[in-house]
């Protein structure tokens, strides 16, 4: 997204604001590595909730993450800049 070169004024956007989506920014700052939702990483298999929590929620949470990321892909940085 950014071109950097040595010297004065050596940084500029590689694309126009209309071409950069919020998804691009989201991925560039690497705020999420893989799945957006992380919880109960090591549930106790003897616990009735723990042994079923991932099978009950993981599919829905992945669907929510996809919806979120698709929405980010539909909004450009230019749209945000125009609101400012």
PDB file with SEQRES, HELIX, SHEET and CRYST1 records, atoms N, CA, C and O in Angstrom:
SEQRES   1 A   84  UNK UNK UNK UNK UNK UNK UNK UNK UNK UNK UNK UNK UNK          
SEQRES   2 A   84  UNK UNK UNK UNK UNK UNK UNK UNK UNK UNK UNK UNK UNK          
SEQRES   3 A   84  UNK UNK UNK UNK UNK UNK UNK UNK UNK UNK UNK UNK UNK          
SEQRES   4 A   84  UNK UNK UNK UNK UNK UNK UNK UNK UNK UNK UNK UNK UNK          
SEQRES   5 A   84  UNK UNK UNK UNK UNK UNK UNK UNK UNK UNK UNK UNK UNK          
SEQRES   6 A   84  UNK UNK UNK UNK UNK UNK UNK UNK UNK UNK UNK UNK UNK          
SEQRES   7 A   84  UNK UNK UNK UNK UNK UNK                                      
HELIX    1 AA1 UNK A   22  UNK A   28  1                                   7    
HELIX    2 AA2 UNK A   53  UNK A   73  1                                  21    
HELIX    3 AA3 UNK A   77  UNK A   83  1                                   7    
SHEET    1 AA1 2 UNK A   2  UNK A   4  0                                        
SHEET    2 AA1 2 UNK A  11  UNK A  13 -1                                        
CRYST1    1.000    1.000    1.000  90.00  90.00  90.00 P 1           1          
ATOM      1  N   UNK A   1       0.808  -1.201   0.000  1.00  0.00           N  
ATOM      2  CA  UNK A   1       0.000   0.000   0.000  1.00  0.00           C  
ATOM      3  C   UNK A   1       0.849   1.261   0.000  1.00  0.00           C  
ATOM      4  O   UNK A   1       0.408   2.315  -0.457  1.00  0.00           O  
ATOM      5  N   UNK A   2       2.065   1.148   0.514  1.00  0.00           N  
ATOM      6  CA  UNK A   2       2.923   2.330   0.631  1.00  0.00           C  
ATOM      7  C   UNK A   2       4.235   2.071  -0.093  1.00  0.00           C  
ATOM      8  O   UNK A   2       4.844   1.013   0.066  1.00  0.00           O  
ATOM      9  N   UNK A   3       4.665   3.047  -0.892  1.00  0.00           N  
ATOM     10  CA  UNK A   3       5.980   3.026  -1.520  1.00  0.00           C  
ATOM     11  C   UNK A   3       6.899   3.909  -0.693  1.00  0.00           C  
ATOM     12  O   UNK A   3       6.572   5.055  -0.388  1.00  0.00           O  
ATOM     13  N   UNK A   4       8.045   3.365  -0.339  1.00  0.00           N  
ATOM     14  CA  UNK A   4       9.008   4.118   0.465  1.00  0.00           C  
ATOM     15  C   UNK A   4      10.325   4.165  -0.290  1.00  0.00           C  
ATOM     16  O   UNK A   4      10.816   3.149  -0.780  1.00  0.00           O  
ATOM     17  N   UNK A   5      10.889   5.368  -0.374  1.00  0.00           N  
ATOM     18  CA  UNK A   5      12.211   5.519  -0.977  1.00  0.00           C  
ATOM     19  C   UNK A   5      13.027   6.470  -0.111  1.00  0.00           C  
ATOM     20  O   UNK A   5      12.476   7.273   0.642  1.00  0.00           O  
ATOM     21  N   UNK A   6      14.317   6.369  -0.227  1.00  0.00           N  
ATOM     22  CA  UNK A   6      15.210   7.220   0.568  1.00  0.00           C  
ATOM     23  C   UNK A   6      15.059   8.682   0.176  1.00  0.00           C  
ATOM     24  O   UNK A   6      14.673   9.024  -0.941  1.00  0.00           O  
ATOM     25  N   UNK A   7      15.377   9.510   1.132  1.00  0.00           N  
ATOM     26  CA  UNK A   7      15.397  10.933   0.842  1.00  0.00           C  
ATOM     27  C   UNK A   7      14.149  11.649   1.315  1.00  0.00           C  
ATOM     28  O   UNK A   7      13.277  11.079   1.971  1.00  0.00           O  
ATOM     29  N   UNK A   8      14.102  12.888   0.965  1.00  0.00           N  
ATOM     30  CA  UNK A   8      13.017  13.773   1.373  1.00  0.00           C  
ATOM     31  C   UNK A   8      11.706  13.376   0.698  1.00  0.00           C  
ATOM     32  O   UNK A   8      11.661  13.126  -0.507  1.00  0.00           O  
ATOM     33  N   UNK A   9      10.677  13.325   1.474  1.00  0.00           N  
ATOM     34  CA  UNK A   9       9.370  12.979   0.920  1.00  0.00           C  
ATOM     35  C   UNK A   9       9.338  11.593   0.317  1.00  0.00           C  
ATOM     36  O   UNK A   9       8.703  11.374  -0.715  1.00  0.00           O  
ATOM     37  N   UNK A  10      10.014  10.665   0.949  1.00  0.00           N  
ATOM     38  CA  UNK A  10      10.188   9.346   0.371  1.00  0.00           C  
ATOM     39  C   UNK A  10       9.084   8.353   0.656  1.00  0.00           C  
ATOM     40  O   UNK A  10       9.303   7.146   0.558  1.00  0.00           O  
ATOM     41  N   UNK A  11       7.906   8.829   1.004  1.00  0.00           N  
ATOM     42  CA  UNK A  11       6.820   7.895   1.267  1.00  0.00           C  
ATOM     43  C   UNK A  11       5.561   8.386   0.561  1.00  0.00           C  
ATOM     44  O   UNK A  11       5.209   9.563   0.636  1.00  0.00           O  
ATOM     45  N   UNK A  12       4.884   7.457  -0.131  1.00  0.00           N  
ATOM     46  CA  UNK A  12       3.623   7.797  -0.796  1.00  0.00           C  
ATOM     47  C   UNK A  12       2.776   6.543  -0.910  1.00  0.00           C  
ATOM     48  O   UNK A  12       3.279   5.424  -0.806  1.00  0.00           O  
ATOM     49  N   UNK A  13       1.504   6.743  -1.122  1.00  0.00           N  
ATOM     50  CA  UNK A  13       0.605   5.613  -1.313  1.00  0.00           C  
ATOM     51  C   UNK A  13       0.893   4.950  -2.656  1.00  0.00           C  
ATOM     52  O   UNK A  13       1.123   5.629  -3.657  1.00  0.00           O  
ATOM     53  N   UNK A  14       0.877   3.635  -2.669  1.00  0.00           N  
ATOM     54  CA  UNK A  14       1.115   2.884  -3.900  1.00  0.00           C  
ATOM     55  C   UNK A  14      -0.150   2.804  -4.743  1.00  0.00           C  
ATOM     56  O   UNK A  14      -0.085   2.556  -5.947  1.00  0.00           O  
ATOM     57  N   UNK A  15      -1.295   3.011  -4.114  1.00  0.00           N  
ATOM     58  CA  UNK A  15      -2.584   2.986  -4.804  1.00  0.00           C  
ATOM     59  C   UNK A  15      -3.354   4.239  -4.420  1.00  0.00           C  
ATOM     60  O   UNK A  15      -3.015   4.918  -3.451  1.00  0.00           O  
ATOM     61  N   UNK A  16      -4.373   4.531  -5.176  1.00  0.00           N  
ATOM     62  CA  UNK A  16      -5.236   5.656  -4.822  1.00  0.00           C  
ATOM     63  C   UNK A  16      -6.134   5.257  -3.660  1.00  0.00           C  
ATOM     64  O   UNK A  16      -6.328   4.071  -3.393  1.00  0.00           O  
ATOM     65  N   UNK A  17      -6.678   6.247  -2.974  1.00  0.00           N  
ATOM     66  CA  UNK A  17      -7.583   5.978  -1.852  1.00  0.00           C  
ATOM     67  C   UNK A  17      -8.799   5.165  -2.295  1.00  0.00           C  
ATOM     68  O   UNK A  17      -9.354   4.396  -1.510  1.00  0.00           O  
ATOM     69  N   UNK A  18      -9.209   5.334  -3.548  1.00  0.00           N  
ATOM     70  CA  UNK A  18     -10.353   4.590  -4.072  1.00  0.00           C  
ATOM     71  C   UNK A  18     -10.047   3.103  -4.254  1.00  0.00           C  
ATOM     72  O   UNK A  18     -10.956   2.274  -4.307  1.00  0.00           O  
ATOM     73  N   UNK A  19      -8.750   2.775  -4.348  1.00  0.00           N  
ATOM     74  CA  UNK A  19      -8.338   1.384  -4.566  1.00  0.00           C  
ATOM     75  C   UNK A  19      -7.995   0.646  -3.273  1.00  0.00           C  
ATOM     76  O   UNK A  19      -7.850  -0.576  -3.281  1.00  0.00           O  
ATOM     77  N   UNK A  20      -7.866   1.363  -2.179  1.00  0.00           N  
ATOM     78  CA  UNK A  20      -7.498   0.749  -0.901  1.00  0.00           C  
ATOM     79  C   UNK A  20      -8.761   0.548  -0.077  1.00  0.00           C  
ATOM     80  O   UNK A  20      -9.502   1.494   0.191  1.00  0.00           O  
ATOM     81  N   UNK A  21      -8.993  -0.684   0.316  1.00  0.00           N  
ATOM     82  CA  UNK A  21     -10.178  -0.972   1.123  1.00  0.00           C  
ATOM     83  C   UNK A  21      -9.786  -1.071   2.605  1.00  0.00           C  
ATOM     84  O   UNK A  21      -8.610  -1.175   2.954  1.00  0.00           O  
ATOM     85  N   UNK A  22     -10.799  -1.035   3.446  1.00  0.00           N  
ATOM     86  CA  UNK A  22     -10.543  -1.236   4.867  1.00  0.00           C  
ATOM     87  C   UNK A  22      -9.992  -2.637   5.130  1.00  0.00           C  
ATOM     88  O   UNK A  22      -9.256  -2.848   6.094  1.00  0.00           O  
ATOM     89  N   UNK A  23     -10.345  -3.578   4.282  1.00  0.00           N  
ATOM     90  CA  UNK A  23      -9.796  -4.929   4.400  1.00  0.00           C  
ATOM     91  C   UNK A  23      -8.282  -4.912   4.157  1.00  0.00           C  
ATOM     92  O   UNK A  23      -7.530  -5.598   4.849  1.00  0.00           O  
ATOM     93  N   UNK A  24      -7.842  -4.123   3.169  1.00  0.00           N  
ATOM     94  CA  UNK A  24      -6.407  -3.999   2.900  1.00  0.00           C  
ATOM     95  C   UNK A  24      -5.675  -3.480   4.142  1.00  0.00           C  
ATOM     96  O   UNK A  24      -4.614  -3.988   4.504  1.00  0.00           O  
ATOM     97  N   UNK A  25      -6.245  -2.480   4.777  1.00  0.00           N  
ATOM     98  CA  UNK A  25      -5.638  -1.905   5.980  1.00  0.00           C  
ATOM     99  C   UNK A  25      -5.651  -2.929   7.112  1.00  0.00           C  
ATOM    100  O   UNK A  25      -4.653  -3.112   7.810  1.00  0.00           O  
ATOM    101  N   UNK A  26      -6.771  -3.581   7.281  1.00  0.00           N  
ATOM    102  CA  UNK A  26      -6.946  -4.613   8.314  1.00  0.00           C  
ATOM    103  C   UNK A  26      -5.874  -5.690   8.176  1.00  0.00           C  
ATOM    104  O   UNK A  26      -5.278  -6.101   9.171  1.00  0.00           O  
ATOM    105  N   UNK A  27      -5.625  -6.147   6.955  1.00  0.00           N  
ATOM    106  CA  UNK A  27      -4.611  -7.173   6.726  1.00  0.00           C  
ATOM    107  C   UNK A  27      -3.201  -6.603   6.882  1.00  0.00           C  
ATOM    108  O   UNK A  27      -2.307  -7.291   7.373  1.00  0.00           O  
ATOM    109  N   UNK A  28      -2.999  -5.360   6.472  1.00  0.00           N  
ATOM    110  CA  UNK A  28      -1.673  -4.754   6.529  1.00  0.00           C  
ATOM    111  C   UNK A  28      -1.186  -4.570   7.968  1.00  0.00           C  
ATOM    112  O   UNK A  28       0.003  -4.726   8.245  1.00  0.00           O  
ATOM    113  N   UNK A  29      -2.080  -4.246   8.861  1.00  0.00           N  
ATOM    114  CA  UNK A  29      -1.657  -4.042  10.252  1.00  0.00           C  
ATOM    115  C   UNK A  29      -1.618  -5.352  11.019  1.00  0.00           C  
ATOM    116  O   UNK A  29      -1.198  -5.383  12.176  1.00  0.00           O  
ATOM    117  N   UNK A  30      -2.054  -6.435  10.383  1.00  0.00           N  
ATOM    118  CA  UNK A  30      -1.952  -7.782  10.932  1.00  0.00           C  
ATOM    119  C   UNK A  30      -2.516  -7.870  12.350  1.00  0.00           C  
ATOM    120  O   UNK A  30      -1.910  -8.471  13.237  1.00  0.00           O  
ATOM    121  N   UNK A  31      -3.674  -7.266  12.545  1.00  0.00           N  
ATOM    122  CA  UNK A  31      -4.286  -7.286  13.876  1.00  0.00           C  
ATOM    123  C   UNK A  31      -4.898  -8.642  14.188  1.00  0.00           C  
ATOM    124  O   UNK A  31      -5.161  -8.951  15.350  1.00  0.00           O  
ATOM    125  N   UNK A  32      -5.125  -9.447  13.168  1.00  0.00           N  
ATOM    126  CA  UNK A  32      -5.675 -10.784  13.373  1.00  0.00           C  
ATOM    127  C   UNK A  32      -4.809 -11.765  12.603  1.00  0.00           C  
ATOM    128  O   UNK A  32      -4.571 -11.597  11.407  1.00  0.00           O  
ATOM    129  N   UNK A  33      -4.351 -12.768  13.286  1.00  0.00           N  
ATOM    130  CA  UNK A  33      -3.544 -13.787  12.634  1.00  0.00           C  
ATOM    131  C   UNK A  33      -4.388 -15.058  12.537  1.00  0.00           C  
ATOM    132  O   UNK A  33      -4.403 -15.866  13.466  1.00  0.00           O  
ATOM    133  N   UNK A  34      -5.077 -15.232  11.437  1.00  0.00           N  
ATOM    134  CA  UNK A  34      -5.952 -16.394  11.276  1.00  0.00           C  
ATOM    135  C   UNK A  34      -7.380 -16.060  11.643  1.00  0.00           C  
ATOM    136  O   UNK A  34      -8.022 -15.240  10.986  1.00  0.00           O  
ATOM    137  N   UNK A  35      -7.874 -16.687  12.683  1.00  0.00           N  
ATOM    138  CA  UNK A  35      -9.264 -16.493  13.077  1.00  0.00           C  
ATOM    139  C   UNK A  35      -9.419 -15.278  13.977  1.00  0.00           C  
ATOM    140  O   UNK A  35      -8.586 -15.020  14.846  1.00  0.00           O  
ATOM    141  N   UNK A  36     -10.482 -14.549  13.760  1.00  0.00           N  
ATOM    142  CA  UNK A  36     -10.793 -13.367  14.549  1.00  0.00           C  
ATOM    143  C   UNK A  36     -11.125 -13.745  15.993  1.00  0.00           C  
ATOM    144  O   UNK A  36     -10.749 -13.037  16.927  1.00  0.00           O  
ATOM    145  N   UNK A  37     -11.820 -14.850  16.169  1.00  0.00           N  
ATOM    146  CA  UNK A  37     -12.272 -15.266  17.488  1.00  0.00           C  
ATOM    147  C   UNK A  37     -11.387 -16.375  18.044  1.00  0.00           C  
ATOM    148  O   UNK A  37     -11.220 -17.423  17.422  1.00  0.00           O  
ATOM    149  N   UNK A  38     -10.828 -16.130  19.216  1.00  0.00           N  
ATOM    150  CA  UNK A  38     -10.035 -17.133  19.934  1.00  0.00           C  
ATOM    151  C   UNK A  38     -10.606 -17.241  21.334  1.00  0.00           C  
ATOM    152  O   UNK A  38     -10.714 -16.245  22.049  1.00  0.00           O  
ATOM    153  N   UNK A  39     -10.962 -18.422  21.713  1.00  0.00           N  
ATOM    154  CA  UNK A  39     -11.493 -18.614  23.054  1.00  0.00           C  
ATOM    155  C   UNK A  39     -11.326 -20.063  23.464  1.00  0.00           C  
ATOM    156  O   UNK A  39     -11.257 -20.959  22.623  1.00  0.00           O  
ATOM    157  N   UNK A  40     -11.266 -20.270  24.716  1.00  0.00           N  
ATOM    158  CA  UNK A  40     -11.228 -21.613  25.309  1.00  0.00           C  
ATOM    159  C   UNK A  40     -10.335 -22.546  24.488  1.00  0.00           C  
ATOM    160  O   UNK A  40     -10.784 -23.564  23.963  1.00  0.00           O  
ATOM    161  N   UNK A  41      -9.059 -22.167  24.395  1.00  0.00           N  
ATOM    162  CA  UNK A  41      -8.117 -22.891  23.538  1.00  0.00           C  
ATOM    163  C   UNK A  41      -7.920 -24.355  23.945  1.00  0.00           C  
ATOM    164  O   UNK A  41      -7.709 -25.209  23.083  1.00  0.00           O  
ATOM    165  N   UNK A  42      -7.986 -24.647  25.216  1.00  0.00           N  
ATOM    166  CA  UNK A  42      -7.766 -26.019  25.697  1.00  0.00           C  
ATOM    167  C   UNK A  42      -8.913 -26.462  26.599  1.00  0.00           C  
ATOM    168  O   UNK A  42      -8.731 -26.611  27.807  1.00  0.00           O  
ATOM    169  N   UNK A  43     -10.077 -26.670  26.024  1.00  0.00           N  
ATOM    170  CA  UNK A  43     -11.206 -27.068  26.863  1.00  0.00           C  
ATOM    171  C   UNK A  43     -11.012 -28.465  27.458  1.00  0.00           C  
ATOM    172  O   UNK A  43     -10.385 -29.338  26.858  1.00  0.00           O  
ATOM    173  N   UNK A  44     -11.556 -28.640  28.620  1.00  0.00           N  
ATOM    174  CA  UNK A  44     -11.489 -29.929  29.293  1.00  0.00           C  
ATOM    175  C   UNK A  44     -12.468 -30.882  28.606  1.00  0.00           C  
ATOM    176  O   UNK A  44     -13.665 -30.598  28.559  1.00  0.00           O  
ATOM    177  N   UNK A  45     -11.986 -31.996  28.076  1.00  0.00           N  
ATOM    178  CA  UNK A  45     -12.885 -32.934  27.380  1.00  0.00           C  
ATOM    179  C   UNK A  45     -13.918 -33.579  28.309  1.00  0.00           C  
ATOM    180  O   UNK A  45     -14.895 -34.163  27.839  1.00  0.00           O  
ATOM    181  N   UNK A  46     -13.708 -33.478  29.607  1.00  0.00           N  
ATOM    182  CA  UNK A  46     -14.666 -34.033  30.567  1.00  0.00           C  
ATOM    183  C   UNK A  46     -15.764 -33.029  30.918  1.00  0.00           C  
ATOM    184  O   UNK A  46     -16.770 -33.391  31.529  1.00  0.00           O  
ATOM    185  N   UNK A  47     -15.568 -31.779  30.531  1.00  0.00           N  
ATOM    186  CA  UNK A  47     -16.552 -30.733  30.813  1.00  0.00           C  
ATOM    187  C   UNK A  47     -17.632 -30.771  29.731  1.00  0.00           C  
ATOM    188  O   UNK A  47     -17.299 -30.756  28.546  1.00  0.00           O  
ATOM    189  N   UNK A  48     -18.910 -30.818  30.099  1.00  0.00           N  
ATOM    190  CA  UNK A  48     -19.967 -30.885  29.081  1.00  0.00           C  
ATOM    191  C   UNK A  48     -19.998 -29.662  28.159  1.00  0.00           C  
ATOM    192  O   UNK A  48     -20.344 -29.780  26.983  1.00  0.00           O  
ATOM    193  N   UNK A  49     -19.643 -28.508  28.682  1.00  0.00           N  
ATOM    194  CA  UNK A  49     -19.584 -27.306  27.833  1.00  0.00           C  
ATOM    195  C   UNK A  49     -18.289 -27.317  27.037  1.00  0.00           C  
ATOM    196  O   UNK A  49     -18.301 -27.136  25.820  1.00  0.00           O  
ATOM    197  N   UNK A  50     -17.167 -27.530  27.728  1.00  0.00           N  
ATOM    198  CA  UNK A  50     -15.858 -27.493  27.084  1.00  0.00           C  
ATOM    199  C   UNK A  50     -15.718 -28.456  25.919  1.00  0.00           C  
ATOM    200  O   UNK A  50     -15.136 -28.111  24.891  1.00  0.00           O  
ATOM    201  N   UNK A  51     -16.248 -29.657  26.075  1.00  0.00           N  
ATOM    202  CA  UNK A  51     -16.074 -30.643  25.007  1.00  0.00           C  
ATOM    203  C   UNK A  51     -16.942 -30.350  23.786  1.00  0.00           C  
ATOM    204  O   UNK A  51     -16.718 -30.926  22.721  1.00  0.00           O  
ATOM    205  N   UNK A  52     -17.927 -29.466  23.923  1.00  0.00           N  
ATOM    206  CA  UNK A  52     -18.839 -29.161  22.808  1.00  0.00           C  
ATOM    207  C   UNK A  52     -18.785 -27.723  22.316  1.00  0.00           C  
ATOM    208  O   UNK A  52     -19.407 -27.386  21.308  1.00  0.00           O  
ATOM    209  N   UNK A  53     -18.043 -26.871  23.023  1.00  0.00           N  
ATOM    210  CA  UNK A  53     -18.095 -25.441  22.719  1.00  0.00           C  
ATOM    211  C   UNK A  53     -17.625 -25.130  21.296  1.00  0.00           C  
ATOM    212  O   UNK A  53     -18.238 -24.311  20.611  1.00  0.00           O  
ATOM    213  N   UNK A  54     -16.566 -25.762  20.854  1.00  0.00           N  
ATOM    214  CA  UNK A  54     -16.056 -25.456  19.510  1.00  0.00           C  
ATOM    215  C   UNK A  54     -16.966 -26.000  18.412  1.00  0.00           C  
ATOM    216  O   UNK A  54     -17.186 -25.331  17.401  1.00  0.00           O  
ATOM    217  N   UNK A  55     -17.488 -27.186  18.599  1.00  0.00           N  
ATOM    218  CA  UNK A  55     -18.401 -27.711  17.572  1.00  0.00           C  
ATOM    219  C   UNK A  55     -19.688 -26.898  17.526  1.00  0.00           C  
ATOM    220  O   UNK A  55     -20.341 -26.820  16.485  1.00  0.00           O  
ATOM    221  N   UNK A  56     -20.051 -26.295  18.651  1.00  0.00           N  
ATOM    222  CA  UNK A  56     -21.272 -25.486  18.689  1.00  0.00           C  
ATOM    223  C   UNK A  56     -21.074 -24.095  18.103  1.00  0.00           C  
ATOM    224  O   UNK A  56     -21.999 -23.544  17.506  1.00  0.00           O  
ATOM    225  N   UNK A  57     -19.884 -23.514  18.262  1.00  0.00           N  
ATOM    226  CA  UNK A  57     -19.691 -22.111  17.888  1.00  0.00           C  
ATOM    227  C   UNK A  57     -18.786 -21.856  16.689  1.00  0.00           C  
ATOM    228  O   UNK A  57     -18.976 -20.860  15.991  1.00  0.00           O  
ATOM    229  N   UNK A  58     -17.828 -22.706  16.430  1.00  0.00           N  
ATOM    230  CA  UNK A  58     -16.809 -22.399  15.417  1.00  0.00           C  
ATOM    231  C   UNK A  58     -17.380 -22.068  14.045  1.00  0.00           C  
ATOM    232  O   UNK A  58     -16.938 -21.109  13.412  1.00  0.00           O  
ATOM    233  N   UNK A  59     -18.339 -22.831  13.581  1.00  0.00           N  
ATOM    234  CA  UNK A  59     -18.925 -22.565  12.262  1.00  0.00           C  
ATOM    235  C   UNK A  59     -19.578 -21.195  12.200  1.00  0.00           C  
ATOM    236  O   UNK A  59     -19.392 -20.459  11.231  1.00  0.00           O  
ATOM    237  N   UNK A  60     -20.334 -20.854  13.217  1.00  0.00           N  
ATOM    238  CA  UNK A  60     -20.996 -19.543  13.259  1.00  0.00           C  
ATOM    239  C   UNK A  60     -19.981 -18.417  13.338  1.00  0.00           C  
ATOM    240  O   UNK A  60     -20.140 -17.391  12.676  1.00  0.00           O  
ATOM    241  N   UNK A  61     -18.933 -18.598  14.145  1.00  0.00           N  
ATOM    242  CA  UNK A  61     -17.925 -17.547  14.289  1.00  0.00           C  
ATOM    243  C   UNK A  61     -17.131 -17.348  13.001  1.00  0.00           C  
ATOM    244  O   UNK A  61     -16.763 -16.220  12.674  1.00  0.00           O  
ATOM    245  N   UNK A  62     -16.865 -18.418  12.274  1.00  0.00           N  
ATOM    246  CA  UNK A  62     -16.196 -18.277  10.969  1.00  0.00           C  
ATOM    247  C   UNK A  62     -17.092 -17.539   9.973  1.00  0.00           C  
ATOM    248  O   UNK A  62     -16.609 -16.736   9.176  1.00  0.00           O  
ATOM    249  N   UNK A  63     -18.376 -17.809  10.021  1.00  0.00           N  
ATOM    250  CA  UNK A  63     -19.328 -17.115   9.158  1.00  0.00           C  
ATOM    251  C   UNK A  63     -19.380 -15.629   9.497  1.00  0.00           C  
ATOM    252  O   UNK A  63     -19.435 -14.786   8.601  1.00  0.00           O  
ATOM    253  N   UNK A  64     -19.364 -15.309  10.780  1.00  0.00           N  
ATOM    254  CA  UNK A  64     -19.351 -13.911  11.222  1.00  0.00           C  
ATOM    255  C   UNK A  64     -18.076 -13.226  10.749  1.00  0.00           C  
ATOM    256  O   UNK A  64     -18.123 -12.090  10.278  1.00  0.00           O  
ATOM    257  N   UNK A  65     -16.939 -13.905  10.870  1.00  0.00           N  
ATOM    258  CA  UNK A  65     -15.676 -13.335  10.430  1.00  0.00           C  
ATOM    259  C   UNK A  65     -15.693 -13.066   8.926  1.00  0.00           C  
ATOM    260  O   UNK A  65     -15.231 -12.017   8.478  1.00  0.00           O  
ATOM    261  N   UNK A  66     -16.220 -14.003   8.151  1.00  0.00           N  
ATOM    262  CA  UNK A  66     -16.293 -13.815   6.696  1.00  0.00           C  
ATOM    263  C   UNK A  66     -17.179 -12.624   6.355  1.00  0.00           C  
ATOM    264  O   UNK A  66     -16.831 -11.824   5.486  1.00  0.00           O  
ATOM    265  N   UNK A  67     -18.312 -12.497   7.023  1.00  0.00           N  
ATOM    266  CA  UNK A  67     -19.218 -11.364   6.789  1.00  0.00           C  
ATOM    267  C   UNK A  67     -18.513 -10.053   7.120  1.00  0.00           C  
ATOM    268  O   UNK A  67     -18.609  -9.085   6.365  1.00  0.00           O  
ATOM    269  N   UNK A  68     -17.814 -10.020   8.232  1.00  0.00           N  
ATOM    270  CA  UNK A  68     -17.057  -8.845   8.658  1.00  0.00           C  
ATOM    271  C   UNK A  68     -16.007  -8.474   7.607  1.00  0.00           C  
ATOM    272  O   UNK A  68     -15.907  -7.315   7.204  1.00  0.00           O  
ATOM    273  N   UNK A  69     -15.221  -9.470   7.164  1.00  0.00           N  
ATOM    274  CA  UNK A  69     -14.170  -9.211   6.186  1.00  0.00           C  
ATOM    275  C   UNK A  69     -14.746  -8.799   4.836  1.00  0.00           C  
ATOM    276  O   UNK A  69     -14.173  -7.945   4.160  1.00  0.00           O  
ATOM    277  N   UNK A  70     -15.858  -9.386   4.435  1.00  0.00           N  
ATOM    278  CA  UNK A  70     -16.504  -8.986   3.177  1.00  0.00           C  
ATOM    279  C   UNK A  70     -16.965  -7.540   3.246  1.00  0.00           C  
ATOM    280  O   UNK A  70     -16.855  -6.804   2.266  1.00  0.00           O  
ATOM    281  N   UNK A  71     -17.479  -7.129   4.396  1.00  0.00           N  
ATOM    282  CA  UNK A  71     -17.915  -5.735   4.564  1.00  0.00           C  
ATOM    283  C   UNK A  71     -16.713  -4.801   4.483  1.00  0.00           C  
ATOM    284  O   UNK A  71     -16.793  -3.747   3.852  1.00  0.00           O  
ATOM    285  N   UNK A  72     -15.596  -5.176   5.116  1.00  0.00           N  
ATOM    286  CA  UNK A  72     -14.383  -4.362   5.031  1.00  0.00           C  
ATOM    287  C   UNK A  72     -13.920  -4.210   3.586  1.00  0.00           C  
ATOM    288  O   UNK A  72     -13.433  -3.149   3.196  1.00  0.00           O  
ATOM    289  N   UNK A  73     -14.073  -5.264   2.795  1.00  0.00           N  
ATOM    290  CA  UNK A  73     -13.674  -5.228   1.384  1.00  0.00           C  
ATOM    291  C   UNK A  73     -14.548  -4.284   0.567  1.00  0.00           C  
ATOM    292  O   UNK A  73     -14.145  -3.838  -0.507  1.00  0.00           O  
ATOM    293  N   UNK A  74     -15.728  -3.979   1.062  1.00  0.00           N  
ATOM    294  CA  UNK A  74     -16.661  -3.135   0.305  1.00  0.00           C  
ATOM    295  C   UNK A  74     -16.538  -1.651   0.626  1.00  0.00           C  
ATOM    296  O   UNK A  74     -17.232  -0.833   0.022  1.00  0.00           O  
ATOM    297  N   UNK A  75     -15.674  -1.292   1.557  1.00  0.00           N  
ATOM    298  CA  UNK A  75     -15.522   0.107   1.963  1.00  0.00           C  
ATOM    299  C   UNK A  75     -14.106   0.567   1.643  1.00  0.00           C  
ATOM    300  O   UNK A  75     -13.132  -0.061   2.057  1.00  0.00           O  
ATOM    301  N   UNK A  76     -13.999   1.664   0.905  1.00  0.00           N  
ATOM    302  CA  UNK A  76     -12.675   2.178   0.558  1.00  0.00           C  
ATOM    303  C   UNK A  76     -12.231   3.230   1.570  1.00  0.00           C  
ATOM    304  O   UNK A  76     -13.041   3.828   2.278  1.00  0.00           O  
ATOM    305  N   UNK A  77     -10.927   3.431   1.613  1.00  0.00           N  
ATOM    306  CA  UNK A  77     -10.371   4.470   2.472  1.00  0.00           C  
ATOM    307  C   UNK A  77     -10.880   5.839   2.007  1.00  0.00           C  
ATOM    308  O   UNK A  77     -11.067   6.744   2.821  1.00  0.00           O  
ATOM    309  N   UNK A  78     -11.100   5.985   0.718  1.00  0.00           N  
ATOM    310  CA  UNK A  78     -11.631   7.242   0.195  1.00  0.00           C  
ATOM    311  C   UNK A  78     -13.014   7.549   0.777  1.00  0.00           C  
ATOM    312  O   UNK A  78     -13.316   8.703   1.081  1.00  0.00           O  
ATOM    313  N   UNK A  79     -13.843   6.531   0.932  1.00  0.00           N  
ATOM    314  CA  UNK A  79     -15.175   6.743   1.513  1.00  0.00           C  
ATOM    315  C   UNK A  79     -15.049   7.278   2.942  1.00  0.00           C  
ATOM    316  O   UNK A  79     -15.821   8.144   3.352  1.00  0.00           O  
ATOM    317  N   UNK A  80     -14.099   6.776   3.678  1.00  0.00           N  
ATOM    318  CA  UNK A  80     -13.883   7.257   5.046  1.00  0.00           C  
ATOM    319  C   UNK A  80     -13.323   8.677   5.013  1.00  0.00           C  
ATOM    320  O   UNK A  80     -13.754   9.539   5.779  1.00  0.00           O  
ATOM    321  N   UNK A  81     -12.359   8.916   4.122  1.00  0.00           N  
ATOM    322  CA  UNK A  81     -11.752  10.249   4.007  1.00  0.00           C  
ATOM    323  C   UNK A  81     -12.806  11.300   3.662  1.00  0.00           C  
ATOM    324  O   UNK A  81     -12.753  12.418   4.175  1.00  0.00           O  
ATOM    325  N   UNK A  82     -13.754  10.955   2.807  1.00  0.00           N  
ATOM    326  CA  UNK A  82     -14.803  11.908   2.431  1.00  0.00           C  
ATOM    327  C   UNK A  82     -15.694  12.264   3.613  1.00  0.00           C  
ATOM    328  O   UNK A  82     -16.249  13.362   3.657  1.00  0.00           O  
ATOM    329  N   UNK A  83     -15.837  11.356   4.567  1.00  0.00           N  
ATOM    330  CA  UNK A  83     -16.651  11.630   5.754  1.00  0.00           C  
ATOM    331  C   UNK A  83     -15.943  12.521   6.769  1.00  0.00           C  
ATOM    332  O   UNK A  83     -16.572  13.157   7.616  1.00  0.00           O  
ATOM    333  N   UNK A  84     -14.616  12.549   6.659  1.00  0.00           N  
ATOM    334  CA  UNK A  84     -13.827  13.364   7.594  1.00  0.00           C  
ATOM    335  C   UNK A  84     -13.807  14.760   7.098  1.00  0.00           C  
ATOM    336  O   UNK A  84     -13.201  15.629   7.724  1.00  0.00           O  
TER     337      UNK A  84                                                      
END                                                                             
